Amino acid sequence: MWMTIFHGVTKHWQLVYAITRRNILTRYRGSFLGLVWSLVTPLFRLAIYTFVFGTILNVRWPNEAGNTLDFSAVLFAGLICHAFAAEILVQSTNLIIGNRQYVKKVIFPLESLPWVVVLAALFQLIVSSIVLVVYVFILKAELSWTVLFLPLPFVALALMMLSIAWLVSATAVFVRDVSQVVDLATVGLLFLSPIFFPVSALPDVLQPFIYLNPISFIVEQVRAILLYGEMPDLVGLLQYGVISLIACRLSLGWFQRLRPGFADVI
């Protein structure tokens, strides 16, 4: 039963790969630098964060030692997680409606389209992570061996966002207000997560609620692994992964239940 979650990508992996590759390349088609923009963009953002928060504002991470360059790394680690989640959310709202040509084809595996969105966003996340790893190495002149665990929180987050992609893409076909809700949700994901502040800065009574945001725990794990050289919370990641798989199974069921009506609405 649980393998149905991965059925769309394992059985149709060639199709998923082809569409994902096309989507990534189309994003930069016609530009002078082409795919190089996927590297230039995070580099530019990191440079801006370093300049603004380090040189102009002279900001430091609350309640922790470290210079302003460290703050840039802390901030960037959170923002790449948010960018990954936000891209999937936004793309999901128009995923089915924007691919009418596939909806009309009875044999086309529509349940594979959310995989395409997640994998395309994952490509940019990987590039941004490489930029961050190099920056941390330059900053600290060393890297902790715990960096080997960095894929774990990203995989867990990808599964969670996959479940949301199935849910949002199917619902958006029938309820067009979903796109407006998603716009608000992306703002909530940004400011209601420990990206600009540590969880410890919140009152004790509010700290548990910050983890209702699906990226909060992941942001903390990425920072712990890469910036602080700490072992990840393996039990927490396992629990997060199990919850993500359950969410995937439920949202895929919702997607398949609504699927017969896609052609009528579109």
N, C-alpha and C positions, 0 to 999 in steps of 0.2 A: 504493500500500500504506500509506504513512504518513498519507494523508488519512483512513483509517479511524479514526484517533485522534479526529479532530474531527467524524466523521460523526454521532455521537450528539447533538452540540450544534448543528451547522449544519442538518441535515435536520429536526430536531425542535425548533428554537429556540423556537417559540411555546410548546410543551409545557414545555420546560426553564424558560423564563422564568416561566410561570404557576406551576409547582410551586415554583420558587425564591422567587418573590414571596410565595406562600402560606406557605412555611416561615419566611421572615423575619418576616412579620406575625404568624404564629401564636405565635412566640416571645414576643411582647409583648402578645398579645391579653388583654383583661380588665384590664390594668394602667392606672393613671391617666395615666401619661405616654406610654404606647404606644411608638411607634418612637423617641421622644426618648431612651429608655433606651440605645439604641445609641450615643448621644453622651455621655450622662451617665456611663455605666459607665467608659469610658476616662478621662474627665476626673477622676472620683473616684479611680481607680487611680493616675493620675499625681500627684494631690494627696497621696495617702497615701505614695507612694514619696518624694516631695519632703520631706514632713514627717518620715517615719521615718528615711530615710537622710541627709537634709540637716540636720534640726534635732536629732534625738535621737542618732543614731549618728555624725553628722559624717563620713560615709564619702567617700573620694575614689577615683577610678579608679586602680588600681595602675600605677606607672611613667609616669604622665602628669600634666601640669599641668591645673589646672581646679578649680573649686569644687564644692561638694556639689550645687548645682543642675545642673551639667553631668553629674554622676554619675546624677542622676535621668533625664535625657534618654538617656544611654548605656544605662541599665538598661531603660527603657521601650522603646527601639528593639529590644532583644533579646526582650523579653517579648511584644511584639505578634506577632513572627514565631513564637514558640513557641505562643502562643494560637491562631494560625491553623492550625498543623500539628496541634496537640492536638485541636482541635475536629473536624477532618476525620477523624483517626484514630478518635476516640470515636464519631462519628456513623456511620462506615463499618461498625462491628462489628454494628450492628443495621439496616443499610440495606435489605437484602433481606428479612430476617425480619420487620421492622417494616412492610413494604409488601406483605403477602401478596396484597392485592387486585390488585396489578399483575402479580404472578408468574403468576396464573391466566389472565391475558389474553395469548394467544399473540402478538398483534400489538403489544403494548406494548414499547417499546425500553428494556429494563432497563439496558442499557449507558449510558443517559443519566442514571441516578440518581446515580452518582458525580459527574457534572458539577454536579448540583443542590447536592450537599454542598459542593463546592469553591467554587461561585459564592456560596452563602449565607455561607460563611466569609470569602470575599473581600470581601463587602460590609462586614462588621465590621472587617476589616483596613484597608480604605480609610478608614473613619470614624476609626479609631484613628490612622492615619497622618496624617490632617488635623489631629487634635489635637496630635500630636507636632510637625508642621511649624509650627503656630501657636506652640507652646511654645518651640521653638528660635528662632523669629523674635523673640518677646518677650525671650528670654534674651540673644540676641546682637545684637538690634536690626538684624539683616540676615539675608538668606538667600543662600547661594551659588547661582550659576546651575546648579550640578551637580544641584540638586534635580529638574531636568527628567528626570534619568536614574533617578529613584526607582522608576518602574514596572518597570524591567527586572529587578531581583532578585525582585520580587514575582511577576512572570509566570513566571520560571524556577522559583520555589518552588511556584507553583500547579500547574505541569506535573508536578513531582516528586511532589507530594501527590496529584495525580489518579491517577498510576500506583499509588501505595500504596493509594488508595481502591478501585480496581478489584481489586487483589490481596486486600485485607483483607475487603471486602464479600462476595466470592465464597467465600473460604475459610471465613469465619465461619458460613456456612450449614451446612457439614459438620463443622467443628471448633469447638465452642462454647467451647473454652478460649482462642480467639483474643482474646476480650474481656479476659481476665485478662492475657494477654501485652501487649495494647495499654495497659492501665493501667500496667504496668511501663515500657513503651516511652515513654510520655509523661513519666514521671519522668526517664528517661535522656536524652530530648531536652532537658530543662530543665537538668540539672546536668552533662551531658557535652557542653556547647556553651559557647562564650565569651559567655555572658550575664552571669554574675556575675564574670567574670575575663577578662583579655585572653589571647590565645593565647601571648603572650610570657612570661606568668607560669609556663608549663609548662616542664619540662625539654625540651631540644632533641629528645631521642629520642622524646618523647611527642607533640610538636606535630603531626606528620603524621596521627596517629590521630584527632585531634579532628575532622578533616574527613570522617571516615566518618559523622559525624552530618550528615544532609542539611540542617539549618538553620544549621550553623556558618558556612559560607562566605557564606550570604545575610545573616546577622546582621552580619558584618564589612562587607559591601558597603553595607548600609543605613546603617551608622554612617559609613562613609567618605564616602558621597554627601551625606548630610544634615548630619551633625555636624561633619565635618572639611573639607567643601568640596573633596573629592578626586574625580578622575575614577574611575568604576568600573573594575574589572578586566574589560574587554570580552572579552578572550580567555578568561579564567576563566569568565565568564558564558556565553559561547558554548559552551564545553566542558560546563558544567553543563546548559545547555539541550539539547545533543545527547544527553547521558546520560539526561536526563529523558524525551526523546522515545523513546529506545530502551526505557527502562523502561516507558513508557506502552504501547508496541506489544506488549511481552512480557506485561505484566499484563492488557491487554485480551484478548490471545489466551487467557490463563489463564481469564479471566472467561467468555469465550464457550465455552470447552471445558467448564466446569463448569455452565454455564447450563441445559442440558437436564435436569439432576438437581434443580434448585431446587424444582420443583413436587412431586416425590416426597418430598423431605425435609420441606418445609414443610407 
